[in-house]
Amino acid sequence: MTDRDLAATRYDRDVAPFARPFAATIVRALRLNGDESILDFGAGTGLITKALHRKYPGLAVTALDPSAEFLSGLAEEPNTEVIVGGAEAVPSGPFDVVVSNLVLMFCADPVSDLSLLRAASRPGASLAATVLGRAFEVEPFHRFWSAAAAVVPGAWSPDCYGHHRLGDPHRLADVVAAAGWRDVQVRPVVGRRRIGAEAAWRWLVSALPVGVTGAGHDSYGPLDELCRDRVHHQFVGQWPLRPWPLSAGLLVSARA
Ligand SMILES: C[S@@+](CC[C@H](N)C(=O)[O-])C[C@H]1O[C@@H](n2cnc3c(N)ncnc32)[C@H](O)[C@@H]1O
């Protein structure tokens, strides 16, 4: 197995069980004919693309992600154009539907990225995207960086995940509207209820090699193997004894 396949396999093993219910919510929220052109933004290993194709095999999907490693999970997927990159790499489209599962909170500038996605959409096109809810967006990442700082003084990212506060429904709606999307609606999505220390650790580190919070931001890549083991130990020791309640995420829908 190549490094590339390994990253996708680890993601599918450690993160997909938590991400899949959110992807399924997006698929359920869409009303499609089956002949639309779809943009899957931050497609990863392709949870939404594959779920959409199971329901509508004829859909033309463009799957975009900064991680070539994760995208290798879509190498064999029919009717799928795979593009390595962020929002600046989105082709002109126009797309009928933009989907994005658990990605927007990782973007350095979500308003700018959402504007680029809208510009590549035909007028009236649909957006359906999820983000993690407030409790999860802060707590595991905060604990990760506290553990890292305890092992490597100064290893703290002030810009750590959660800085956009997209887990706040009003904030999420404002960010999407600021990017020029109309008819913005936000509703809760129930994910997996609880996550234990080791599962949370695997969830975080399976985001490698793009970094704990994606696309090279806040990566713990600089930590060597020994440090990682110590951070792991520290992280697990700091986790609540009872599995952490992985509360609801949010689904935002809108029109271009
Ligand atoms: C939690 S994963 C979700 C992947 C996939 N959508 C799913 O449902 O499994 C987050 C994804 O966001 C991608 N990502 C991180 N920063 C990004 C950015 N600035 N633009 C687009 N995608 C990004 C990561 O590479 C990763 O694949």
The ligand as an SDF file (V2000), in Angstrom:
LIG
                    3D

 27 29  0  0  0  0  0  0  0  0999 V2000
  -13.3530   16.0590    7.9730 C   0  0  0  0  0  0  0  0  0  0  0  0
  -12.7220   15.9520    6.3230 S   0  0  0  0  0  0  0  0  0  0  0  0
  -14.2310   15.7620    5.3950 C   0  0  0  0  0  0  0  0  0  0  0  0
  -13.9840   15.0370    4.0860 C   0  0  0  0  0  0  0  0  0  0  0  0
  -15.2280   14.6300    3.3210 C   0  0  0  0  0  0  0  0  0  0  0  0
  -16.0010   15.7970    2.9220 N   0  0  0  0  0  0  0  0  0  0  0  0
  -16.0560   13.6520    4.0990 C   0  0  0  0  0  0  0  0  0  0  0  0
  -17.2720   13.8200    4.1580 O   0  0  0  0  0  0  0  0  0  0  0  0
  -15.5230   12.6590    4.6120 O   0  0  0  0  0  0  0  0  0  0  0  0
  -12.2070   17.5890    5.9670 C   0  0  0  0  0  0  0  0  0  0  0  0
  -11.6750   17.7390    4.5580 C   0  0  0  0  0  0  0  0  0  0  0  0
  -11.4750   19.1210    4.3010 O   0  0  0  0  0  0  0  0  0  0  0  0
  -10.3550   19.2360    3.4640 C   0  0  0  0  0  0  0  0  0  0  0  0
   -9.9090   20.6190    3.5500 N   0  0  0  0  0  0  0  0  0  0  0  0
   -9.1480   21.1940    4.5090 C   0  0  0  0  0  0  0  0  0  0  0  0
   -8.9410   22.4920    4.2320 N   0  0  0  0  0  0  0  0  0  0  0  0
   -9.5860   22.7520    3.0800 C   0  0  0  0  0  0  0  0  0  0  0  0
   -9.7330   23.9250    2.2740 C   0  0  0  0  0  0  0  0  0  0  0  0
   -9.1810   25.0890    2.6160 N   0  0  0  0  0  0  0  0  0  0  0  0
  -10.4570   23.8350    1.1390 N   0  0  0  0  0  0  0  0  0  0  0  0
  -11.0440   22.6600    0.7950 C   0  0  0  0  0  0  0  0  0  0  0  0
  -10.9410   21.5110    1.5200 N   0  0  0  0  0  0  0  0  0  0  0  0
  -10.2130   21.5680    2.6370 C   0  0  0  0  0  0  0  0  0  0  0  0
   -9.3860   18.2060    4.0260 C   0  0  0  0  0  0  0  0  0  0  0  0
   -8.3690   17.8750    3.1140 O   0  0  0  0  0  0  0  0  0  0  0  0
  -10.3360   17.0470    4.3100 C   0  0  0  0  0  0  0  0  0  0  0  0
  -10.4710   16.1770    3.2240 O   0  0  0  0  0  0  0  0  0  0  0  0
  1  2  1  0
  2  3  1  0
  2 10  1  0
  3  4  1  0
  4  5  1  0
  5  6  1  0
  5  7  1  0
  7  8  2  0
  7  9  1  0
 10 11  1  0
 11 12  1  0
 11 26  1  0
 12 13  1  0
 13 14  1  0
 13 24  1  0
 14 15  1  0
 14 23  1  0
 15 16  2  0
 16 17  1  0
 17 18  1  0
 17 23  2  0
 18 19  1  0
 18 20  2  0
 20 21  1  0
 21 22  2  0
 22 23  1  0
 24 25  1  0
 24 26  1  0
 26 27  1  0
M  CHG  2   2   1   9  -1
M  END
$$$$
